[in-house]
Amino acid sequence: MLKRNHYRRLENNGKELKKAVALSYNEDRDTSPVIVASGGGYIAERIIEVANKADIPVYRDETAAGLLSQLELGQEIQPEMYQVVAEILTYIIKTSNEHS
């Protein structure tokens, strides 16, 4: 069972440390989405910047980022997190359809 961690890391200036996670899914290879990038602070900002430059939709949700950032790079999403990922995918599909 996934334990939710409600601790928040803080930067030196007292603001919350931004977190970002990038997912990838290849239906021929993966059984569920895989963590391909994850980080906080500057790394999170770079992940978001790269996504924006590549026109990859960015789903903003502190709780989802916090949960997914607990996983290791290359790790597939576990069934306990399928609901979180389903919400992200729904957003991405909706956003992609709006831009088509």
VEXKOL-868072 format. One record per residue: x, y, z of N, C-alpha, C in turn; residue number from 1; residue in one letter. Coordinates in steps of 0.02 Angstrom, whole numbers, always signed. Layout:
<atom n_x="X" n_y="Y" n_z="Z" ca_x="X" ca_y="Y" ca_z="Z" c_x="X" c_y="Y" c_z="Z" resi="NUM" resn="A"/>
...
This chain:
<atom n_x="+42" n_y="-59" n_z="+0" ca_x="+0" ca_y="+0" ca_z="+0" c_x="+44" c_y="+62" c_z="+0" resi="1" resn="M"/>
<atom n_x="+27" n_y="+109" n_z="-40" ca_x="+66" ca_y="+172" ca_z="-45" c_x="+52" c_y="+215" c_z="+16" resi="2" resn="L"/>
<atom n_x="+105" n_y="+237" n_z="+48" ca_x="+98" ca_y="+284" ca_z="+104" c_x="+106" c_y="+354" c_z="+77" resi="3" resn="K"/>
<atom n_x="+61" n_y="+397" n_z="+94" ca_x="+66" ca_y="+467" ca_z="+73" c_x="+110" c_y="+505" c_z="+121" resi="4" resn="R"/>
<atom n_x="+157" n_y="+541" n_z="+93" ca_x="+204" ca_y="+579" ca_z="+133" c_x="+184" c_y="+653" c_z="+128" resi="5" resn="N"/>
<atom n_x="+165" n_y="+682" n_z="+182" ca_x="+141" ca_y="+752" ca_z="+181" c_x="+195" c_y="+801" c_z="+202" resi="6" resn="H"/>
<atom n_x="+257" n_y="+778" n_z="+209" ca_x="+311" ca_y="+824" ca_z="+225" c_x="+328" c_y="+866" c_z="+164" resi="7" resn="Y"/>
<atom n_x="+345" n_y="+928" n_z="+175" ca_x="+363" ca_y="+972" ca_z="+120" c_x="+434" c_y="+998" c_z="+131" resi="8" resn="R"/>
<atom n_x="+475" n_y="+992" n_z="+79" ca_x="+543" ca_y="+1019" ca_z="+83" c_x="+539" c_y="+1093" c_z="+68" resi="9" resn="R"/>
<atom n_x="+581" n_y="+1132" n_z="+100" ca_x="+581" ca_y="+1204" ca_z="+91" c_x="+648" c_y="+1227" c_z="+63" resi="10" resn="L"/>
<atom n_x="+644" n_y="+1278" n_z="+20" ca_x="+705" ca_y="+1310" ca_z="-3" c_x="+730" c_y="+1356" c_z="+52" resi="11" resn="E"/>
<atom n_x="+789" n_y="+1383" n_z="+43" ca_x="+819" ca_y="+1427" ca_z="+93" c_x="+776" c_y="+1489" c_z="+107" resi="12" resn="N"/>
<atom n_x="+741" n_y="+1514" n_z="+56" ca_x="+701" ca_y="+1574" ca_z="+66" c_x="+632" c_y="+1560" c_z="+97" resi="13" resn="N"/>
<atom n_x="+619" n_y="+1499" n_z="+115" ca_x="+557" ca_y="+1482" ca_z="+149" c_x="+500" c_y="+1462" c_z="+103" resi="14" resn="G"/>
<atom n_x="+511" n_y="+1465" n_z="+38" ca_x="+458" ca_y="+1445" ca_z="-9" c_x="+463" c_y="+1370" c_z="-20" resi="15" resn="K"/>
<atom n_x="+405" n_y="+1340" n_z="-38" ca_x="+405" ca_y="+1269" ca_z="-53" c_x="+448" c_y="+1254" c_z="-113" resi="16" resn="E"/>
<atom n_x="+482" n_y="+1197" n_z="-111" ca_x="+523" ca_y="+1174" ca_z="-166" c_x="+477" c_y="+1145" c_z="-219" resi="17" resn="L"/>
<atom n_x="+480" n_y="+1174" n_z="-279" ca_x="+440" ca_y="+1150" ca_z="-335" c_x="+464" c_y="+1081" c_z="-354" resi="18" resn="K"/>
<atom n_x="+417" n_y="+1036" n_z="-371" ca_x="+433" ca_y="+968" ca_z="-393" c_x="+402" c_y="+958" c_z="-462" resi="19" resn="K"/>
<atom n_x="+436" n_y="+918" n_z="-502" ca_x="+410" ca_y="+900" ca_z="-568" c_x="+431" c_y="+829" c_z="-584" resi="20" resn="A"/>
<atom n_x="+386" n_y="+795" n_z="-620" ca_x="+399" ca_y="+726" ca_z="-641" c_x="+377" c_y="+720" c_z="-714" resi="21" resn="V"/>
<atom n_x="+418" n_y="+687" n_z="-754" ca_x="+400" ca_y="+675" ca_z="-824" c_x="+386" c_y="+600" c_z="-833" resi="22" resn="A"/>
<atom n_x="+332" n_y="+586" n_z="-868" ca_x="+311" ca_y="+517" ca_z="-881" c_x="+317" c_y="+502" c_z="-955" resi="23" resn="L"/>
<atom n_x="+329" n_y="+439" n_z="-970" ca_x="+330" ca_y="+415" ca_z="-1039" c_x="+292" c_y="+349" c_z="-1041" resi="24" resn="S"/>
<atom n_x="+261" n_y="+336" n_z="-1099" ca_x="+226" ca_y="+272" ca_z="-1107" c_x="+232" c_y="+249" c_z="-1179" resi="25" resn="Y"/>
<atom n_x="+258" n_y="+189" n_z="-1187" ca_x="+264" ca_y="+157" ca_z="-1252" c_x="+223" c_y="+94" c_z="-1249" resi="26" resn="N"/>
<atom n_x="+166" n_y="+92" n_z="-1283" ca_x="+120" ca_y="+35" ca_z="-1277" c_x="+151" c_y="-30" c_z="-1301" resi="27" resn="E"/>
<atom n_x="+202" n_y="-27" n_z="-1343" ca_x="+235" ca_y="-88" ca_z="-1366" c_x="+285" c_y="-116" c_z="-1315" resi="28" resn="D"/>
<atom n_x="+307" n_y="-74" n_z="-1269" ca_x="+360" ca_y="-93" ca_z="-1223" c_x="+337" c_y="-93" c_z="-1150" resi="29" resn="R"/>
<atom n_x="+296" n_y="-44" n_z="-1131" ca_x="+280" ca_y="-33" ca_z="-1060" c_x="+211" c_y="-61" c_z="-1043" resi="30" resn="D"/>
<atom n_x="+204" n_y="-85" n_z="-981" ca_x="+139" ca_y="-106" ca_z="-957" c_x="+102" c_y="-48" c_z="-923" resi="31" resn="T"/>
<atom n_x="+140" n_y="+3" n_z="-903" ca_x="+111" ca_y="+65" ca_z="-875" c_x="+161" c_y="+121" c_z="-886" resi="32" resn="S"/>
<atom n_x="+141" n_y="+184" n_z="-876" ca_x="+188" ca_y="+240" ca_z="-886" c_x="+250" c_y="+233" c_z="-841" resi="33" resn="P"/>
<atom n_x="+305" n_y="+262" n_z="-865" ca_x="+370" ca_y="+256" ca_z="-832" c_x="+395" c_y="+326" c_z="-814" resi="34" resn="V"/>
<atom n_x="+427" n_y="+332" n_z="-756" ca_x="+459" ca_y="+395" ca_z="-736" c_x="+523" c_y="+404" c_z="-777" resi="35" resn="I"/>
<atom n_x="+526" n_y="+458" n_z="-817" ca_x="+586" ca_y="+470" ca_z="-857" c_x="+625" c_y="+531" c_z="-833" resi="36" resn="V"/>
<atom n_x="+597" n_y="+572" n_z="-791" ca_x="+632" ca_y="+629" ca_z="-761" c_x="+596" c_y="+648" c_z="-697" resi="37" resn="A"/>
<atom n_x="+634" n_y="+669" n_z="-648" ca_x="+604" ca_y="+688" ca_z="-584" c_x="+653" c_y="+732" c_z="-547" resi="38" resn="S"/>
<atom n_x="+627" n_y="+784" n_z="-515" ca_x="+672" ca_y="+826" ca_z="-476" c_x="+635" c_y="+883" c_z="-443" resi="39" resn="G"/>
<atom n_x="+672" n_y="+919" n_z="-402" ca_x="+645" ca_y="+976" ca_z="-366" c_x="+686" c_y="+1038" c_z="-380" resi="40" resn="G"/>
<atom n_x="+656" n_y="+1097" n_z="-366" ca_x="+691" ca_y="+1160" ca_z="-374" c_x="+711" c_y="+1174" c_z="-446" resi="41" resn="G"/>
<atom n_x="+776" n_y="+1185" n_z="-457" ca_x="+801" ca_y="+1201" ca_z="-523" c_x="+786" c_y="+1145" c_z="-573" resi="42" resn="Y"/>
<atom n_x="+794" n_y="+1082" n_z="-552" ca_x="+781" ca_y="+1025" ca_z="-597" c_x="+707" c_y="+1024" c_z="-617" resi="43" resn="I"/>
<atom n_x="+663" n_y="+1038" n_z="-570" ca_x="+591" ca_y="+1040" ca_z="-586" c_x="+578" c_y="+1095" c_z="-637" resi="44" resn="A"/>
<atom n_x="+608" n_y="+1153" n_z="-628" ca_x="+599" ca_y="+1208" ca_z="-675" c_x="+623" c_y="+1189" c_z="-745" resi="45" resn="E"/>
<atom n_x="+680" n_y="+1153" n_z="-749" ca_x="+706" ca_y="+1131" ca_z="-813" c_x="+661" c_y="+1079" c_z="-847" resi="46" resn="R"/>
<atom n_x="+633" n_y="+1033" n_z="-807" ca_x="+587" ca_y="+983" ca_z="-835" c_x="+527" c_y="+1018" c_z="-866" resi="47" resn="I"/>
<atom n_x="+500" n_y="+1068" n_z="-831" ca_x="+442" ca_y="+1105" ca_z="-857" c_x="+462" c_y="+1146" c_z="-918" resi="48" resn="I"/>
<atom n_x="+520" n_y="+1176" n_z="-916" ca_x="+544" ca_y="+1216" ca_z="-973" c_x="+551" c_y="+1172" c_z="-1036" resi="49" resn="E"/>
<atom n_x="+581" n_y="+1114" n_z="-1029" ca_x="+590" ca_y="+1069" ca_z="-1086" c_x="+522" c_y="+1046" c_z="-1113" resi="50" resn="V"/>
<atom n_x="+476" n_y="+1031" n_z="-1068" ca_x="+409" ca_y="+1011" ca_z="-1090" c_x="+375" c_y="+1067" c_z="-1128" resi="51" resn="A"/>
<atom n_x="+379" n_y="+1128" n_z="-1102" ca_x="+348" ca_y="+1185" ca_z="-1136" c_x="+378" c_y="+1196" c_z="-1205" resi="52" resn="N"/>
<atom n_x="+445" n_y="+1192" n_z="-1211" ca_x="+478" ca_y="+1202" ca_z="-1275" c_x="+458" c_y="+1148" c_z="-1326" resi="53" resn="K"/>
<atom n_x="+444" n_y="+1088" n_z="-1302" ca_x="+425" ca_y="+1032" ca_z="-1345" c_x="+350" c_y="+1027" c_z="-1355" resi="54" resn="A"/>
<atom n_x="+313" n_y="+1077" n_z="-1330" ca_x="+239" ca_y="+1077" ca_z="-1334" c_x="+208" c_y="+1015" c_z="-1302" resi="55" resn="D"/>
<atom n_x="+239" n_y="+992" n_z="-1248" ca_x="+212" ca_y="+937" ca_z="-1209" c_x="+168" c_y="+967" c_z="-1155" resi="56" resn="I"/>
<atom n_x="+105" n_y="+946" n_z="-1150" ca_x="+62" ca_y="+974" ca_z="-1098" c_x="+91" c_y="+964" c_z="-1028" resi="57" resn="P"/>
<atom n_x="+83" n_y="+1015" n_z="-986" ca_x="+107" ca_y="+1012" ca_z="-917" c_x="+47" c_y="+1013" c_z="-871" resi="58" resn="V"/>
<atom n_x="+40" n_y="+960" n_z="-832" ca_x="-14" ca_y="+953" ca_z="-784" c_x="+12" c_y="+976" c_z="-717" resi="59" resn="Y"/>
<atom n_x="-19" n_y="+1028" n_z="-689" ca_x="+5" ca_y="+1056" ca_z="-626" c_x="-37" c_y="+1032" c_z="-567" resi="60" resn="R"/>
<atom n_x="-5" n_y="+992" n_z="-524" ca_x="-39" ca_y="+966" ca_z="-465" c_x="+15" c_y="+947" c_z="-414" resi="61" resn="D"/>
<atom n_x="+20" n_y="+985" n_z="-360" ca_x="+72" ca_y="+973" ca_z="-310" c_x="+68" c_y="+904" c_z="-279" resi="62" resn="E"/>
<atom n_x="+7" n_y="+880" n_z="-267" ca_x="-1" ca_y="+814" ca_z="-236" c_x="+24" c_y="+759" c_z="-283" resi="63" resn="T"/>
<atom n_x="+3" n_y="+764" n_z="-347" ca_x="+25" ca_y="+713" ca_z="-396" c_x="+100" c_y="+715" c_z="-403" resi="64" resn="A"/>
<atom n_x="+130" n_y="+774" n_z="-409" ca_x="+202" ca_y="+779" ca_z="-416" c_x="+237" c_y="+750" c_z="-355" resi="65" resn="A"/>
<atom n_x="+211" n_y="+764" n_z="-296" ca_x="+240" ca_y="+738" ca_z="-235" c_x="+238" c_y="+662" c_z="-232" resi="66" resn="G"/>
<atom n_x="+182" n_y="+633" n_z="-251" ca_x="+175" ca_y="+560" ca_z="-250" c_x="+221" c_y="+528" c_z="-301" resi="67" resn="L"/>
<atom n_x="+218" n_y="+554" n_z="-363" ca_x="+257" ca_y="+523" ca_z="-416" c_x="+332" c_y="+534" c_z="-407" resi="68" resn="L"/>
<atom n_x="+352" n_y="+588" n_z="-374" ca_x="+423" ca_y="+601" ca_z="-364" c_x="+455" c_y="+552" c_z="-314" resi="69" resn="S"/>
<atom n_x="+414" n_y="+514" n_z="-279" ca_x="+440" ca_y="+464" ca_z="-233" c_x="+465" c_y="+401" c_z="-269" resi="70" resn="Q"/>
<atom n_x="+447" n_y="+395" n_z="-333" ca_x="+467" ca_y="+336" ca_z="-372" c_x="+536" c_y="+348" c_z="-403" resi="71" resn="L"/>
<atom n_x="+570" n_y="+294" n_z="-420" ca_x="+637" ca_y="+296" ca_z="-449" c_x="+632" c_y="+308" c_z="-525" resi="72" resn="E"/>
<atom n_x="+683" n_y="+339" n_z="-554" ca_x="+687" ca_y="+346" ca_z="-626" c_x="+685" c_y="+277" c_z="-658" resi="73" resn="L"/>
<atom n_x="+646" n_y="+271" n_z="-712" ca_x="+640" ca_y="+207" ca_z="-747" c_x="+588" c_y="+161" c_z="-718" resi="74" resn="G"/>
<atom n_x="+559" n_y="+179" n_z="-660" ca_x="+510" ca_y="+137" ca_z="-627" c_x="+441" c_y="+147" c_z="-659" resi="75" resn="Q"/>
<atom n_x="+406" n_y="+92" n_z="-670" ca_x="+338" ca_y="+97" ca_z="-695" c_x="+291" c_y="+118" c_z="-638" resi="76" resn="E"/>
<atom n_x="+238" n_y="+152" n_z="-657" ca_x="+188" ca_y="+174" ca_z="-608" c_x="+154" c_y="+111" c_z="-580" resi="77" resn="I"/>
<atom n_x="+147" n_y="+110" n_z="-515" ca_x="+116" ca_y="+54" ca_z="-480" c_x="+40" c_y="+62" c_z="-480" resi="78" resn="Q"/>
<atom n_x="+3" n_y="+6" n_z="-475" ca_x="-71" ca_y="+9" ca_z="-476" c_x="-100" c_y="+59" c_z="-426" resi="79" resn="P"/>
<atom n_x="-66" n_y="+69" n_z="-370" ca_x="-92" ca_y="+115" ca_z="-319" c_x="-95" c_y="+187" c_z="-346" resi="80" resn="E"/>
<atom n_x="-58" n_y="+202" n_z="-398" ca_x="-54" ca_y="+269" ca_z="-426" c_x="-92" c_y="+277" c_z="-492" resi="81" resn="M"/>
<atom n_x="-126" n_y="+225" n_z="-513" ca_x="-162" ca_y="+228" ca_z="-577" c_x="-213" c_y="+284" c_z="-580" resi="82" resn="Y"/>
<atom n_x="-248" n_y="+297" n_z="-525" ca_x="-299" ca_y="+351" ca_z="-524" c_x="-266" c_y="+419" c_z="-536" resi="83" resn="Q"/>
<atom n_x="-209" n_y="+430" n_z="-505" ca_x="-173" ca_y="+493" ca_z="-514" c_x="-153" c_y="+501" c_z="-587" resi="84" resn="V"/>
<atom n_x="-124" n_y="+448" n_z="-615" ca_x="-101" ca_y="+450" ca_z="-684" c_x="-161" c_y="+456" c_z="-732" resi="85" resn="V"/>
<atom n_x="-217" n_y="+424" n_z="-716" ca_x="-277" ca_y="+430" ca_z="-758" c_x="-300" c_y="+503" c_z="-762" resi="86" resn="A"/>
<atom n_x="-297" n_y="+540" n_z="-707" ca_x="-315" ca_y="+610" ca_z="-707" c_x="-267" c_y="+651" c_z="-751" resi="87" resn="E"/>
<atom n_x="-203" n_y="+634" n_z="-748" ca_x="-153" ca_y="+669" ca_z="-789" c_x="-167" c_y="+655" c_z="-863" resi="88" resn="I"/>
<atom n_x="-177" n_y="+591" n_z="-880" ca_x="-190" ca_y="+573" ca_z="-950" c_x="-254" c_y="+605" c_z="-977" resi="89" resn="L"/>
<atom n_x="-305" n_y="+608" n_z="-936" ca_x="-368" ca_y="+640" ca_z="-955" c_x="-355" c_y="+713" c_z="-972" resi="90" resn="T"/>
<atom n_x="-316" n_y="+747" n_z="-932" ca_x="-299" ca_y="+817" ca_z="-944" c_x="-260" c_y="+824" c_z="-1010" resi="91" resn="Y"/>
<atom n_x="-211" n_y="+780" n_z="-1020" ca_x="-170" ca_y="+784" ca_z="-1080" c_x="-212" c_y="+772" c_z="-1143" resi="92" resn="I"/>
<atom n_x="-256" n_y="+723" n_z="-1141" ca_x="-299" ca_y="+708" ca_z="-1199" c_x="-344" c_y="+767" c_z="-1212" resi="93" resn="I"/>
<atom n_x="-374" n_y="+795" n_z="-1160" ca_x="-418" ca_y="+852" ca_z="-1168" c_x="-380" c_y="+912" c_z="-1197" resi="94" resn="K"/>
<atom n_x="-321" n_y="+926" n_z="-1170" ca_x="-280" ca_y="+982" ca_z="-1194" c_x="-259" c_y="+971" c_z="-1266" resi="95" resn="T"/>
<atom n_x="-239" n_y="+910" n_z="-1282" ca_x="-218" ca_y="+895" ca_z="-1351" c_x="-275" c_y="+904" c_z="-1399" resi="96" resn="S"/>
<atom n_x="-335" n_y="+883" n_z="-1380" ca_x="-394" ca_y="+891" ca_z="-1424" c_x="-412" c_y="+964" c_z="-1434" resi="97" resn="N"/>
<atom n_x="-402" n_y="+1006" n_z="-1383" ca_x="-417" ca_y="+1077" ca_z="-1388" c_x="-369" c_y="+1112" c_z="-1436" resi="98" resn="E"/>
<atom n_x="-308" n_y="+1087" n_z="-1440" ca_x="-257" ca_y="+1118" ca_z="-1484" c_x="-257" c_y="+1089" c_z="-1554" resi="99" resn="H"/>
<atom n_x="-299" n_y="+1038" n_z="-1566" ca_x="-302" ca_y="+1008" ca_z="-1633" c_x="-345" c_y="+1047" c_z="-1680" resi="100" resn="S"/>
